[in-house]
Structures are given as C-alpha cells and as structure tokens.
Amino acid sequence: MADLPKLFNLSDPIRSADASPLSFSTPLGRLDLDLEVGGVSVIPAVTFTAGDQSVTVWSVPLSFEVLLTRPPTSLPPGMSVAGAMAAVWRVGVSRPAVIKLQWASGATWSEVAPETGENLDAQTWTDGRTKVTVGLPDYENATTYRHAGFDVAVNLVAGGQGHFIWAWGPDSPDDISTWFAVDWPTARLLAA
C-alpha cells in the first residue's frame, strides 16, 4: 500500500481518518509538536496507529515521520515517574526544517529551568506540585532552548533521526527521577 509509513514500520497499522498537528497530554497541559519548513508550518498528511503506538507522516515538502511510543523507564532504585512518552522522528530527505516542541496555550506551569548534562538537553517545568521534564539528545548547535519548549534544526542533526521524551511526576526537592527517565539515546529507545 503506497500510504504506509516508509521509515517506521508498525505491525498491522490502521490509517486514521485524518491527520492533525501532533499534541501530547501531560498533567501540566498540552505539548504541541510543529514542523516548519522555510518558516511555514506544515500540516501532516496521514497518521497510522497500532496498539499504543502511532506514526504521523508529512510528505510535502519533505518526507518526515514521527513515531509516538512509550519509552522504557529503567530508573535507579528508589526513583519513579508517574508517566512518560516519546516522539521519535526521522527525516527521509535532507532539507532545512525546524521541529518545534512547545507548550500550548493554557498550560499551567509556573517555573522552568534547564537540566542539561551527560549528552542530554533537558528542561523541567513545574507548577510546584507536579513537574514535567522534556529531554532530547545533545544535538550541539541544532537545539535552541525556548522558555516554553525547544526548537531543533533537523537538517543539522546527523543521520536525520532524533527524539523528544517527556516524563512527569511529583515535584519533590532533590528528586531527579524525571531527568533519568528522559535520558535515552535514540538507538536504545528504538531497540526497546
């Protein structure tokens, strides 16, 4: 079938009636993923689902796909998170484009802080009770921090593949569980 995902393969996928911009729920509100080419937002062409995974496909003006899946959460003893999700993306054709992951209007966080280190770009947002950490590999100068999210210049990322992982849990002093939960290399995430 010509409409099946070309870069990600789901087992027995079901095509959605229509594709819409990607949004992800968290306890603090919604995160939106947007693809911009030449400063213009591009709407996805189709979404396929299989179980708790989905693949959203953009086909014009470049081949771009995002796999939404649950990441493995292997945390050190005594650590836990309430939930986690991952958006793994691949670009089939090298063309200047930017992925924007940002909080939607109405999100309830009140503080944000970067939490980078050990080949990880991460930020944590909190409302004082719950925190959400978003992490991605350190793509060096391809990533731009924003107060409300990240921008990634996909044409500067080697291999045309990457991901965002977000995890949430209680906002407890000195608890770094969400930071550990988002620290996964893309290859390891896909192997799980």
C-alpha positions in Angstrom: 0.0 0.0 0.0 1.5 3.3 -1.1 0.3 5.2 2.0 2.0 3.0 4.6 4.9 4.6 6.6 8.1 4.3 4.7 10.5 4.9 7.5 8.8 3.4 10.5 7.0 0.1 10.3 4.1 -0.7 12.6 2.6 -4.1 12.8 -0.9 -4.1 11.1 -1.3 -0.3 11.1 -4.8 1.3 10.9 -5.0 4.6 8.9 -6.7 7.4 10.8 -9.4 9.3 9.0 -7.4 12.5 9.0 -4.1 13.7 10.3 -3.8 16.8 12.5 -0.9 18.6 14.2 0.6 16.4 17.0 -0.3 17.2 20.6 0.7 15.4 23.7 -1.1 15.5 27.1 0.8 16.0 30.4 -0.5 16.9 33.8 0.6 20.5 33.2 -1.2 20.9 29.9 -0.6 20.0 26.3 2.7 19.9 24.4 2.5 20.7 20.6 4.9 19.4 18.0 5.1 21.5 14.9 7.2 21.1 11.7 8.3 24.3 10.0 9.9 24.5 6.5 11.0 27.9 5.4 9.3 29.5 8.5 5.9 28.0 7.5 4.1 25.3 9.5 3.4 22.1 7.5 0.4 20.0 8.3 0.8 16.2 8.5 -0.6 14.1 5.7 -1.7 10.9 7.5 -1.5 9.1 10.8 -1.3 5.4 11.3 -2.0 3.6 14.7 -1.2 0.1 16.0 -1.9 -0.6 19.7 -0.5 2.3 21.8 1.9 3.5 19.0 1.2 5.8 16.2 3.2 7.2 13.2 2.4 10.6 11.7 3.6 11.3 8.2 4.4 14.5 6.5 5.0 14.1 2.8 5.2 17.6 1.3 7.6 19.4 1.0 9.8 16.7 2.6 9.5 13.2 3.9 9.2 13.4 7.7 7.7 10.9 10.2 7.1 10.9 14.0 6.6 7.7 15.9 4.7 8.2 19.2 5.5 5.4 21.7 6.0 4.7 25.4 9.7 4.7 26.3 11.3 2.1 28.5 11.7 3.5 32.0 14.7 1.8 33.7 15.3 4.0 36.7 17.8 3.7 39.6 16.4 2.1 42.8 14.1 4.4 44.7 13.2 6.5 41.7 9.9 6.5 39.8 7.8 8.6 37.5 4.0 8.8 37.0 4.3 8.6 33.2 6.5 9.0 30.2 6.1 9.3 26.4 8.5 9.6 23.4 8.2 11.1 20.0 10.9 9.6 17.7 11.4 11.5 14.4 13.1 10.7 11.1 13.6 12.8 8.0 13.9 11.0 4.7 15.2 13.9 2.7 17.7 16.5 3.9 16.1 19.9 3.7 16.2 22.8 6.1 13.4 22.4 8.6 12.7 23.0 12.3 10.8 20.9 14.7 9.2 23.0 17.5 8.0 21.4 20.7 6.2 23.9 22.9 3.5 24.3 25.5 0.1 25.0 24.2 -1.9 28.0 25.4 -3.5 27.1 28.8 -0.6 25.1 30.2 -0.3 25.6 34.0 3.4 25.6 34.7 4.9 28.5 36.7 8.6 27.8 36.6 11.1 26.4 34.1 14.8 25.5 34.4 17.3 23.8 32.1 18.7 20.5 33.3 21.4 19.6 30.8 24.3 17.2 31.1 25.8 13.9 30.0 24.8 14.3 26.3 21.3 15.4 27.3 19.4 18.6 26.6 16.6 18.8 29.1 14.3 21.3 30.7 11.8 20.9 33.6 8.6 22.8 34.0 6.7 22.8 37.3 3.6 24.2 39.0 5.0 23.4 42.4 3.2 20.1 42.8 4.0 18.3 39.5 7.0 18.6 37.2 7.4 17.6 33.6 10.8 17.1 32.1 11.4 17.1 28.4 14.7 15.7 27.2 16.4 15.1 23.9 20.0 14.1 22.9 22.5 16.9 22.8 22.5 17.8 19.1 25.1 20.5 19.8 24.2 23.7 17.9 21.0 22.2 16.4 18.9 22.8 19.5 17.5 26.2 20.7 16.0 26.4 24.2 12.8 28.4 24.4 11.0 29.4 27.6 8.1 27.3 26.5 10.0 24.5 24.7 12.7 23.6 22.2 13.4 24.1 18.5 15.6 21.6 16.7 17.0 22.3 13.2 16.6 18.8 11.8 19.0 19.4 8.9 21.8 19.9 11.4 21.2 16.5 13.1 23.4 13.7 11.9 21.5 10.8 10.5 18.2 12.7 10.2 16.9 10.9 13.3 16.2 12.1 16.9 13.6 12.2 19.6 11.9 14.0 22.5 11.0 12.2 25.7 8.8 13.7 28.4 8.2 12.3 31.8 6.3 13.6 34.8 6.0 13.0 38.5 5.6 14.8 41.8 7.7 17.9 42.3 9.9 16.8 45.3 13.1 18.6 46.4 16.2 16.9 45.0 14.2 14.2 43.1 15.8 13.7 39.7 13.6 10.8 38.6 12.1 12.6 35.6 15.6 13.6 34.4 16.8 10.0 34.4 13.5 8.9 32.6 14.2 11.2 29.6 17.9 10.3 29.2 17.8 7.7 26.4 19.8 7.6 23.2 17.6 7.3 20.1 19.1 3.9 19.0 18.5 2.4 22.5 14.9 3.8 22.5 14.1 2.2 19.2 15.7 -1.2 20.3 13.4 -1.4 23.4 
